[in-house]
Amino acid sequence: MMRLENFSFDIETTLASVVAVRTTIPQDAYTASRLGTERAGSGVVIGSDGLILTVGYLLTEADAVWVIDDSGRAMPAQIIGQDQDSGFGLVQPLQHLPLSLGKSSEAMVGDSLVIASFGGSNHAKATRVIAKQEFAGYWEYLLDEGLFTAPAHPQWTGAAAIDRAGNLVGIASLIFQQFTMGNTNIDANLIIPIDLLKLALPDLIKFGKVNRPPRPWLGLWTAESDNKLVVAGLNDKGPAKRAGLQVGDVVIGLAGGPVKSLGAMYRRIWSLGNAGVTVPFEVLREGRRLEISVASVDRLSRLKGARLH
């Protein structure tokens, strides 16, 4: 069995860089009903100026952010930036001991990691990389190669993924309670690879977001079921619902070609152009083939802006 003492870095010193992040969100925010108006997770100090890396959905539409360090001090923080594409978020409240950024590309299946949420070694868990593979989320989110680790950490939100040398290789984002590995279902965490941050970090600090044209967003939740892509939900004020897509529609084509997976669908949509491009769908509804065109928008246009302290 893996144990924390098997790692070569100083556990207590390293985990002092993991802090608690607490946020509040307005009741009328778009994400309030799905993600809540009070959110809690962890973050990791990565800069000598106190810059903290966390998972972005903790910060989305937040009007107040607080950080609690390992001594128990709580202080307000400002949101520095968010990258909706990767899922990273940055806040800055205080001076602290930073973790060095590692290389997630060098984390191999079978490698040992520590997953640490706020609270020191009592909230750290020795784990292994069990898979490096694509992850497509139903909410129009795609990682070309996410890290999957097990056993799962129960307090995963914004937790640090730390390699044997004490370097940060990712931020925990999700838990899968039935991740399929061979013929076995196990609990596992999804880790956002730290390599995605490195090119984005200067823009996030300077502009609060990555300085590139926004991807098309449709307000469409899609599930893979029995080798089919099924519309599982629609944002009430989103472009997909406004265009006439319905829950239960089966996506059989997009922009003149077939799509076989959720990842392939997202890549096809994003290849059509930037936010504002029209996305032509072919769907199957109650045995009828329908062609429905959706005028995409910028996802950020539907979210409340961050309030800075």
C-alpha positions as CSV (number, residue, x, y, z in Angstrom):
1,M,0.0,0.0,0.0
2,M,1.3,3.5,-0.8
3,R,2.1,5.7,2.1
4,L,2.9,9.4,2.4
5,E,6.2,8.7,4.0
6,N,7.3,6.9,0.8
7,F,7.6,10.3,-1.0
8,S,10.9,12.1,-0.9
9,F,9.8,15.6,-0.2
10,D,9.0,17.1,3.2
11,I,5.3,16.5,3.5
12,E,4.4,19.1,6.0
13,T,6.4,21.9,4.4
14,T,5.1,21.1,1.0
15,L,1.5,20.8,2.0
16,A,1.7,24.3,3.7
17,S,1.2,25.6,0.2
18,V,-2.2,24.0,0.0
19,V,-4.9,26.5,1.2
20,A,-8.7,26.6,1.5
21,V,-10.7,28.6,-0.9
22,R,-14.3,29.7,-0.1
23,T,-16.5,31.7,-2.4
24,T,-20.0,33.1,-2.5
25,I,-22.1,33.5,-5.6
26,P,-25.2,35.7,-6.3
27,Q,-28.5,33.9,-6.2
28,D,-29.4,35.0,-9.7
29,A,-26.1,33.8,-11.2
30,Y,-26.4,31.4,-14.1
31,T,-24.3,28.7,-12.3
32,A,-26.0,29.2,-8.9
33,S,-28.5,26.4,-9.5
34,R,-26.0,23.8,-10.6
35,L,-22.9,24.7,-8.5
36,G,-24.4,26.4,-5.5
37,T,-24.1,29.9,-4.0
38,E,-21.5,28.9,-1.4
39,R,-18.6,26.9,-2.7
40,A,-15.6,25.4,-0.9
41,G,-12.4,23.7,-2.1
42,S,-8.7,24.0,-2.1
43,G,-6.0,25.9,-3.9
44,V,-2.2,25.8,-4.3
45,V,0.2,28.7,-3.9
46,I,2.4,28.7,-7.0
47,G,3.9,32.2,-6.9
48,S,6.2,34.0,-4.5
49,D,3.7,36.9,-4.7
50,G,1.0,34.6,-3.2
51,L,-0.7,33.6,-6.5
52,I,-3.0,30.7,-6.0
53,L,-4.1,28.1,-8.5
54,T,-7.4,26.4,-8.1
55,V,-10.2,24.8,-10.1
56,G,-12.2,27.4,-12.1
57,Y,-15.7,26.5,-11.1
58,L,-15.0,27.6,-7.5
59,L,-14.6,31.1,-8.8
60,T,-17.2,31.3,-11.6
61,E,-19.5,34.3,-11.0
62,A,-18.2,34.7,-7.4
63,D,-18.7,38.1,-5.8
64,A,-16.6,37.2,-2.7
65,V,-13.5,35.0,-2.3
66,W,-11.8,34.1,0.9
67,V,-8.6,32.1,1.4
68,I,-7.6,30.3,4.6
69,D,-3.9,29.4,5.1
70,D,-2.3,26.6,7.1
71,S,-2.2,28.8,10.2
72,G,-6.0,29.3,10.1
73,R,-5.8,32.9,8.9
74,A,-8.7,33.9,6.7
75,M,-8.4,36.9,4.3
76,P,-10.3,38.2,1.3
77,A,-8.8,37.5,-2.1
78,Q,-9.2,38.8,-5.6
79,I,-9.9,36.8,-8.7
80,I,-7.0,37.2,-11.1
81,G,-8.2,35.1,-14.0
82,Q,-10.1,32.0,-15.3
83,D,-9.6,29.8,-18.3
84,Q,-12.9,28.2,-19.2
85,D,-11.2,25.9,-21.7
86,S,-8.8,24.2,-19.3
87,G,-10.8,24.7,-16.1
88,F,-8.1,26.6,-14.1
89,G,-8.7,29.6,-11.9
90,L,-6.3,32.1,-10.2
91,V,-6.7,34.1,-7.0
92,Q,-4.3,36.3,-5.1
93,P,-4.6,37.1,-1.4
94,L,-1.3,36.7,0.5
95,Q,2.4,35.9,0.7
96,H,3.0,32.2,1.1
97,L,5.4,29.3,0.3
98,P,4.8,28.4,-3.3
99,L,5.0,25.0,-4.9
100,S,7.2,24.6,-8.0
101,L,5.4,23.6,-11.2
102,G,6.3,20.2,-12.5
103,K,5.6,18.6,-15.9
104,S,2.3,16.7,-16.2
105,S,3.5,15.3,-19.5
106,E,6.1,13.3,-17.5
107,A,3.6,11.8,-15.1
108,M,3.2,8.2,-16.4
109,V,0.6,5.6,-15.7
110,G,1.6,3.8,-12.6
111,D,3.5,6.8,-11.1
112,S,2.8,7.7,-7.5
113,L,1.3,11.1,-6.6
114,V,0.0,12.8,-3.5
115,I,-3.4,14.4,-3.8
116,A,-3.7,17.1,-1.1
117,S,-6.6,19.3,-0.1
118,F,-6.4,22.0,2.6
119,G,-5.5,20.7,6.1
120,G,-2.0,19.2,5.9
121,S,-1.0,15.6,5.9
122,N,-4.4,14.6,7.5
123,H,-6.0,15.6,4.2
124,A,-3.4,14.2,1.9
125,K,-3.7,10.9,0.1
126,A,-1.1,8.8,-1.6
127,T,-2.4,7.7,-5.0
128,R,-1.3,6.5,-8.5
129,V,-1.9,7.6,-12.1
130,I,-4.2,5.0,-13.5
131,A,-4.9,6.5,-16.9
132,K,-3.9,9.4,-19.2
133,Q,-6.7,9.9,-21.7
134,E,-9.2,12.2,-23.2
135,F,-12.0,13.6,-21.0
136,A,-15.1,15.1,-22.6
137,G,-17.6,16.7,-20.1
138,Y,-21.3,17.0,-21.0
139,W,-21.1,20.8,-20.3
140,E,-19.0,21.6,-23.5
141,Y,-15.6,20.8,-21.9
142,L,-12.8,18.8,-23.3
143,L,-9.3,17.8,-22.1
144,D,-7.2,16.1,-24.8
145,E,-5.4,14.2,-22.1
146,G,-6.5,14.3,-18.5
147,L,-4.8,12.5,-15.6
148,F,-6.9,10.0,-13.7
149,T,-5.8,8.9,-10.2
150,A,-6.9,6.3,-7.7
151,P,-7.7,5.8,-4.9
152,A,-9.9,8.9,-5.1
153,H,-9.5,11.8,-2.7
154,P,-13.0,12.6,-1.2
155,Q,-12.2,16.4,-1.0
156,W,-11.0,16.8,-4.5
157,T,-12.2,20.3,-5.5
158,G,-9.0,22.3,-6.2
159,A,-6.7,19.8,-4.5
160,A,-3.0,19.7,-5.4
161,A,-1.6,16.7,-7.4
162,I,2.1,16.5,-6.3
163,D,4.7,14.3,-7.8
164,R,7.5,12.4,-5.9
165,A,9.8,15.4,-6.1
166,G,7.3,17.8,-4.5
167,N,6.3,19.5,-7.7
168,L,2.7,20.4,-8.7
169,V,1.6,18.4,-11.7
170,G,-2.1,19.3,-11.7
171,I,-5.3,20.4,-9.9
172,A,-8.0,17.9,-9.0
173,S,-11.4,18.7,-10.6
174,L,-13.8,15.8,-10.4
175,I,-14.5,12.4,-8.8
176,F,-15.7,9.4,-10.7
177,Q,-17.4,6.8,-8.5
178,Q,-17.4,4.2,-11.2
179,F,-14.4,4.8,-13.4
180,T,-13.9,1.7,-15.6
181,M,-10.4,0.2,-15.5
182,G,-10.3,-3.1,-17.4
183,N,-13.2,-5.1,-16.0
184,T,-13.3,-3.3,-12.7
185,N,-15.1,-0.1,-11.6
186,I,-13.2,2.0,-9.1
187,D,-13.3,5.5,-7.6
188,A,-10.9,7.9,-9.3
189,N,-10.2,11.6,-9.6
190,L,-9.7,13.7,-12.7
191,I,-6.6,16.0,-12.6
192,I,-6.3,19.0,-14.9
193,P,-2.7,18.8,-16.2
194,I,-0.4,21.6,-15.1
195,D,1.1,21.8,-18.5
196,L,-2.1,23.5,-19.7
197,L,-1.4,26.4,-17.3
198,K,2.1,27.3,-18.5
199,L,1.2,29.0,-21.8
200,A,-2.0,30.5,-20.3
201,L,-0.5,31.9,-17.1
202,P,0.9,35.3,-18.4
203,D,-2.5,36.1,-20.1
204,L,-4.5,35.1,-17.0
205,I,-2.4,37.4,-14.8
206,K,-2.5,40.3,-17.3
207,F,-6.0,40.1,-18.7
208,G,-7.9,37.8,-16.3
209,K,-8.5,35.3,-19.1
210,V,-6.6,33.7,-22.0
211,N,-6.2,36.3,-24.7
212,R,-7.6,34.3,-27.6
213,P,-10.9,34.4,-29.5
214,P,-13.6,32.6,-27.5
215,R,-14.9,29.2,-28.6
216,P,-18.5,28.7,-29.7
217,W,-20.8,27.9,-26.8
218,L,-24.3,26.4,-27.3
219,G,-25.7,25.9,-23.8
220,L,-26.0,22.2,-24.6
221,W,-25.5,19.2,-22.3
222,T,-24.8,16.0,-24.2
223,A,-24.4,12.5,-23.0
224,E,-23.0,9.4,-24.6
225,S,-25.5,6.6,-24.3
226,D,-25.5,3.2,-26.1
227,N,-23.0,4.6,-28.6
228,K,-25.3,7.6,-29.3
229,L,-24.9,11.3,-28.5
230,V,-28.1,12.3,-26.8
231,V,-29.2,15.8,-25.7
232,A,-29.5,15.5,-22.0
233,G,-30.2,19.1,-21.0
234,L,-30.4,22.7,-22.3
235,N,-29.7,26.0,-20.7
236,D,-33.0,27.8,-20.5
237,K,-31.5,31.0,-22.1
238,G,-28.9,29.3,-24.3
239,P,-28.6,29.3,-28.1
240,A,-29.4,25.5,-28.4
241,K,-32.8,25.8,-26.8
242,R,-33.6,29.0,-28.6
243,A,-32.8,27.2,-31.9
244,G,-35.2,24.4,-31.2
245,L,-33.0,21.5,-30.0
246,Q,-34.9,19.3,-27.4
247,V,-33.9,17.0,-24.6
248,G,-33.9,13.5,-26.1
249,D,-32.7,14.5,-29.5
250,V,-30.0,12.2,-30.9
251,V,-27.2,14.0,-32.6
252,I,-26.3,12.1,-35.8
253,G,-24.5,14.7,-37.8
254,L,-22.8,18.1,-37.5
255,A,-21.7,20.5,-40.2
256,G,-22.3,17.9,-42.9
257,G,-20.5,15.0,-41.4
258,P,-21.2,12.3,-38.8
259,V,-20.0,12.5,-35.2
260,K,-19.3,9.4,-33.2
261,S,-18.2,10.7,-29.8
262,L,-18.6,13.7,-27.5
263,G,-14.9,14.7,-28.0
264,A,-15.3,14.5,-31.8
265,M,-18.5,16.7,-31.6
266,Y,-16.7,19.4,-29.6
267,R,-13.7,19.4,-31.9
268,R,-16.0,19.7,-35.0
269,I,-18.0,22.6,-33.4
270,W,-14.8,24.5,-32.4
271,S,-13.3,24.0,-35.8
272,L,-16.1,25.9,-37.5
273,G,-14.9,29.2,-36.1
274,N,-15.1,31.5,-33.0
275,A,-18.0,32.3,-30.9
276,G,-20.8,33.6,-33.0
277,V,-20.5,31.0,-35.7
278,T,-23.6,29.1,-36.7
279,V,-23.4,25.3,-36.0
280,P,-25.6,23.1,-38.2
281,F,-26.9,20.0,-36.5
282,E,-28.7,16.9,-37.8
283,V,-30.7,15.2,-35.1
284,L,-33.0,12.2,-34.9
285,R,-36.3,13.0,-33.0
286,E,-39.0,10.3,-32.6
287,G,-37.8,8.6,-35.8
288,R,-37.6,11.9,-37.9
289,R,-34.4,13.5,-39.2
290,L,-34.3,17.2,-38.5
291,E,-31.7,19.9,-39.4
292,I,-31.3,22.6,-36.8
293,S,-28.8,25.5,-36.9
294,V,-27.6,27.0,-33.7
295,A,-26.1,30.5,-33.5
296,S,-23.3,30.1,-30.9
297,V,-22.3,32.8,-28.4
298,D,-19.3,33.4,-26.1
299,R,-19.8,31.4,-22.8
300,L,-18.6,34.4,-20.7
301,S,-21.4,36.6,-22.1
302,R,-23.8,34.5,-20.0
303,L,-21.8,34.7,-16.7
304,K,-21.6,37.4,-14.1
305,G,-18.2,39.1,-14.0
306,A,-15.9,38.7,-11.0
307,R,-16.0,41.3,-8.3
308,L,-12.5,42.3,-7.3
309,H,-11.5,43.4,-3.7
